[in-house]
């Protein structure tokens, strides 16, 4: 008690819950997009590097076929990347998707702009990415369903490597809380 007032006691992990993903999946390619479409989702926003291809890699045949499948289902797609236009534009062209480069994730602004450009609302849009502190956190702040996927390739820039250590801590608490909620 301080000055006769009780101090609020908070759960030590409560602050990190803002970084918890809504869903976790192994890969962007294995998410059940048909089921999500039936639930009313019409737009998918993707990160590129280590979500769809290894960092810096061009669009693969798998990525091209994957986007064709999404468009056939009825989805609009948008690539949302903190990378610059010379990286993002050729990838977007190859997979026939709209894009926003230099997105400043986790800022909400460009998540909402992506929805606007796809013609979807935030309730009809989901986000798929491999990083908690940029991708997932930004999507959560923007009010979008977010799905964290495992990074495709372990080779990453040093600033991302450092963030991965912090992500492990958050994911430890996330997994623990998930186990508790299943009991």
C-alpha positions in Angstrom: 0.0 0.0 0.0 1.2 3.4 -1.0 -0.3 6.5 0.7 -3.1 4.3 2.0 -4.0 3.1 -1.5 -3.7 -0.4 -2.8 -1.5 -0.9 -5.8 -3.1 -2.8 -8.7 -1.5 -6.2 -9.1 -1.3 -7.2 -12.7 -0.3 -10.6 -14.3 3.3 -10.3 -15.3 2.5 -11.4 -18.9 -0.5 -9.2 -19.4 1.5 -6.5 -21.1 3.0 -8.9 -23.7 -0.5 -10.2 -24.7 -0.7 -7.3 -27.1 1.8 -9.1 -29.2 0.0 -12.5 -29.1 -1.1 -13.7 -32.6 -4.7 -14.5 -33.1 -3.7 -17.7 -34.8 -0.4 -19.6 -35.4 0.3 -21.8 -38.4 3.3 -23.5 -39.8 3.2 -21.7 -43.2 1.3 -19.2 -45.2 0.7 -21.9 -47.7 -1.1 -24.3 -45.3 -3.7 -21.9 -43.9 -7.3 -23.0 -44.6 -8.2 -20.0 -46.7 -11.4 -21.7 -48.0 -12.8 -22.0 -44.5 -11.9 -18.3 -43.7 -13.6 -17.3 -46.9 -16.8 -19.1 -45.8 -16.5 -17.1 -42.6 -16.7 -13.9 -44.5 -13.0 -12.9 -45.1 -12.5 -11.4 -48.5 -9.0 -9.9 -48.4 -5.6 -11.2 -47.3 -2.6 -8.9 -46.6 0.8 -10.6 -46.6 4.2 -9.8 -45.6 6.7 -11.0 -48.2 10.1 -11.9 -46.8 10.3 -15.1 -44.8 6.5 -15.3 -45.0 6.1 -16.2 -48.7 9.7 -16.7 -49.8 13.1 -16.6 -48.1 14.4 -13.1 -47.4 15.1 -11.2 -50.7 14.1 -14.1 -53.0 11.9 -13.5 -56.0 8.4 -14.9 -56.4 8.6 -18.6 -56.8 6.3 -20.8 -58.9 4.7 -22.0 -55.7 4.0 -18.4 -54.7 2.5 -17.6 -58.1 0.2 -20.7 -58.1 -0.7 -19.9 -54.5 -1.9 -16.3 -55.4 -3.8 -17.7 -58.4 -5.6 -20.1 -56.0 -6.4 -17.3 -53.6 -7.8 -15.1 -56.4 -9.8 -18.1 -57.7 -11.4 -18.5 -54.3 -12.4 -14.9 -54.5 -9.8 -13.1 -52.3 -8.3 -9.7 -53.0 -4.6 -9.7 -52.0 -2.2 -7.0 -50.9 1.5 -7.2 -50.1 2.4 -5.0 -47.2 6.2 -4.6 -46.8 8.6 -2.4 -45.0 10.9 -2.9 -48.0 11.3 -0.4 -50.8 9.7 -0.5 -54.2 12.6 -2.2 -56.1 12.0 -5.2 -53.9 8.2 -5.2 -53.6 7.0 -4.2 -57.1 8.5 -7.1 -59.0 7.3 -9.6 -56.5 3.8 -8.1 -56.6 3.8 -8.1 -60.4 4.8 -11.7 -60.5 1.9 -12.8 -58.1 -0.6 -10.3 -59.6 -1.2 -8.5 -56.3 -1.6 -4.9 -55.2 1.1 -3.7 -52.8 2.2 -1.1 -50.4 6.0 -0.6 -49.9 7.8 1.2 -47.1 4.7 0.5 -45.0 6.2 1.5 -41.6 4.8 -1.6 -39.9 3.6 -1.8 -37.1 1.9 1.6 -37.9 -1.8 1.0 -38.5 -2.2 3.4 -41.3 -1.1 1.2 -44.2 -3.0 -1.9 -42.9 -6.1 0.2 -43.3 -4.9 1.6 -46.6 -4.5 -2.0 -47.8 -8.1 -2.8 -46.8 -9.2 0.3 -48.7 -7.3 -0.6 -51.8 -8.7 -4.2 -51.7 -12.2 -2.9 -51.1 -12.6 -4.7 -47.8 -13.3 -3.8 -44.3 -11.1 -4.7 -41.4 -13.6 -7.4 -40.4 -13.3 -9.0 -43.8 -9.5 -8.9 -43.9 -6.8 -11.1 -42.4 -3.1 -10.6 -42.2 -0.4 -13.2 -42.5 3.2 -12.6 -41.4 6.3 -14.0 -39.7 7.2 -11.4 -37.2 5.4 -10.5 -33.9 6.7 -7.0 -33.3 6.0 -5.6 -36.8 3.5 -7.9 -38.6 1.3 -9.2 -35.8 1.4 -6.2 -33.6 0.5 -3.8 -36.4 -2.4 -6.0 -37.6 -3.7 -6.3 -34.0 -3.5 -2.5 -33.6 -5.4 -2.1 -36.9 -8.1 -4.5 -35.8 -7.4 -7.3 -38.3 -7.4 -11.1 -37.7 -3.7 -12.0 -37.7 -1.9 -15.2 -38.4 1.7 -15.7 -37.4 3.6 -18.2 -39.5 7.0 -19.7 -39.0 9.8 -18.0 -40.9 10.7 -19.8 -44.1 14.4 -19.5 -43.8 16.7 -19.0 -40.8 19.1 -16.5 -42.6 18.0 -13.0 -41.6 19.3 -9.5 -41.1 20.9 -8.9 -37.7 18.1 -6.6 -36.4 15.6 -9.3 -37.1 17.7 -11.9 -35.4 17.7 -9.8 -32.3 13.9 -9.5 -32.4 13.6 -13.3 -32.8 15.1 -13.7 -29.3 12.4 -11.4 -27.8 9.7 -13.2 -29.9 10.7 -16.5 -28.2 9.9 -15.0 -24.8 6.5 -13.7 -26.0 5.7 -17.0 -27.6 6.7 -18.9 -24.5 4.0 -17.0 -22.6 1.5 -17.3 -25.5 1.9 -21.1 -25.6 1.6 -21.3 -21.8 -1.6 -19.3 -21.9 -3.0 -21.3 -24.8 -2.4 -24.5 -22.8 -4.2 -23.0 -19.8 -7.2 -22.0 -21.8 -7.6 -25.5 -23.2 -7.9 -27.0 -19.7 
